[in-house]
Amino acid sequence: MNIVSARENSIVADMALAPEGHLKIDWASAHMPVLNRIRAQFEQEQPFKGLKVSICLHLEAKTAYLAKVVQAGGAEVTITGSNPLSTQDDVCAALVEDGITVFAKYNPDPEEFKSLIVRALESKPDLIIDDGGDFATILHGERPDLLPQIRGGAEETTTGITRLKALEKEGTLKLPMVAVNDAYCKYLFDNRYGTGQSAFDGIMRTTNLIISGKNVVVVGYGWCGKGVAMRARGLGANVIVTEVDAIKAVEAHMDGFTVLPMLEAAKVGELFITVTGVKDVIRGEHYDVMRSGAILCNAGHFDVECNKPELAARAVEKRTVRKNIEEYRLEDGRSIYLLAEGRLVNLAAGDGHPAEIMDTTFALQALSLKYVNDNYQSIGAKVINVPYELDDQVARYKLESLGISIDSLTDEQKKYQESWT
């Protein structure tokens, strides 16, 4: 789609913001060498020539550059945001100037937010990139009429993969989807190092408070939780982990963290960070025993991990004390603070993962999208893992960009590995 068409069809807040958005995208792309290498390949090979691609992701500079890489591969790209508070209006405007159709703006009301996602699907894409299963849920629930043209897509998050696998288990999944989140280069690095750093970027930027010495409760010890706990300890916090998985709880203990049930952790915690993908992990009975001044935030996909209605029901007053900080004053005089409305604190109150981290993640997205386009007929309607060779390719590109070399097995070693004698 040309620039004129993108301008005519897009819904963004303010096109005058485009110059600042271009600067942000340029900064991100300068720190994404793996994606730059894939862009060069796409420009030459044109794997998406003549195809339409719709993307639903947190719409900030790094995502914008992924959209430009897909566009460089010949696609007509439409993009929307997967979170109302993470969309950056200047980045949206810049993408429109680059000929990408955008349906997104910062902090729309829930009805408009959903309508923008639907608009991106109504462009009738051949391929999709999804985040949290927003596209997939609408396609399979409300707009099945848009499914037949879609060859397949790639999913970014644990939450989205959970939803896709539920559809697959029911036998109602209608298209092949690549579980990008489950690639080694995604969960080992993005989920751990990306979430670990970006969550605290958002927390510290928003609160202007120290982490050192505080009791930090990390709710969930998956790969994201591991990263958050590791960074909290590095910042000098006393780290408490809550879990429902016995194996992960043992792992957290062995890693040197205190493991408590949430009801006990709630009594001593000062900063709570949820990273579970499950609803109501902090709820009424926990609010009842929290100390005054407790700060709650979420680094999981949806704003349901801290039960907001139960917190609001206990409050006699609610006010915004700083941008992205809501104070809930309870009847007994205690105050509990919620960051970024319980949405992703690293994106709603920050800039998300570092560019170098999203470099590898979005490289996986780009290559997975090409893979599903090349193989959608043989894959069928199911959720598949990222092929190991793509994961390995991204890791090798990353090592090369860092100037790091590694060894290779000799033929004799390979033979030894493959033999039973």
Buried (B, 14 or more C-beta within 10 A) or exposed (E): BEEEEBBEBBBBBEBEBBEBBBBBBEBBBEBBBBBBBBBEBBEEEEBBEEBBBBBBBBBBBBBBBBBBBBBBBBBBBBBBBBBBBBBBBBBBBBBBBBBBBBBBBBBBEEEEBBBBBBBBBBBEBBBBBBBBBBBBBBBBEEBEEBBEEBBBBBBBBBBBBBBBBEBBEEEEBBBBBBBBBBBBBBBBBBBBBBBBBBBBBBBBBBBEEEBEEBBBBBBBBBBBBBBBBBBBBBBEBBBBBBBBEEEBBEBBBEBEBBBBEBEBBBBBBBBBBBBBBBEBBBBEEBBBBBBEEBBBBBBBBBBBBBBBEBBEEBBEEEEEEEEBBBBBBBEEEBBBBBBBBBBBBBBBBBBBBBBBBBBBBBBBBBBBBBBBBEBBEEBEBBBBBBBEEBBEBBBEBBEEBEEEEEEEEEEEEEEEEEEEE
